[in-house]
């Protein structure tokens, strides 16, 4: 009888199989132990090895560091200052995004997903600053970034600087083009091509993004038309709908160019059926396991991991709010948070 030798997928740094963890043979003959049958004890070194296998836009640098609290990922962004004229800047600068915490027991797959989300949000931060609108007041005209993340949110909330109850006047197609003329997105112009009524609540806007010498985002380097659904025919409705489309373009760019070991996991070119089939196959051992000892080990390992993620409830306003919120539900499963002593 001929012996069939299966290739074995190696474990990543920081991974250890649970005792008697079942192996799964995939359709291509690969032998593996799925991530839910592994335990994790990550260090800065093991996380760094995993992140080193991630590739994306070279202007977005993924760092792994640690402080007294934990290991963390952080994105460095290389480029020009979004708030200064580009022709006055002789060199690029680097800025850093927020820190994304990584627990030692976090599965390697979730570390990779954390890096993906860090890049999504770092790029979104830049996108929001690149959307610029010219506004007019008694003091003249100003270039503003209405969707920037740097607005003073407590000030806006407490001062009621924006009144959501004010009616939004409907604008004509001519006024809509004037609004678009006052917008620059990464230096690109936005030209209105057509407007169609879909129903009493929605309209379909067709626009063209036209790049200039100031445009540098890869998804905007060639002229392209886009169909955008408007929820209402007002200037604000126009602004929000365009921003929705711009963010979707940015997210799609990350999805298609984020790679781990050369594989674009979040690309929409993958078959959802094949991903589902792979997931079902790797879960088959768990649902059909006849090994009671491993079943107990598996359940215990899951509980131990979950218990490391349970937050404590502090005294004070937030603690009181959380307790009242939890008391509204009949929670019988999971691990409830404990009061901080």
Secondary structure, DSSP 8 states (H G I E B T S, - for coil): -------B----TTEEE-TT---EE-TTS-EE--GGGEEE---HHHHHHHHTTEE--TTEEEEEEE-SS-EEEEEEEEE--TTS-GGG--S-EEEEEEEEEE-TT--HHHHHHHHHHHHHHHHHHHHHHHEEEEEEETTEEEEE-TT-TTS-HHHHHHHT-S-TTS------HHHHHHHHHTEEETTBEEEEEEEEE-SSS-EEEEEEEE--TT---GGGSS-EEEEEEESSSSHHHHHHHHHHHHHHHHHHHHHHH-EETTB-TT-TTS-HHHHHHHHHHHHHHHHH---HHHHHHHHHHHHHHHHTT--EE-SSHHHHHHHHHHTTS---SS---EE--
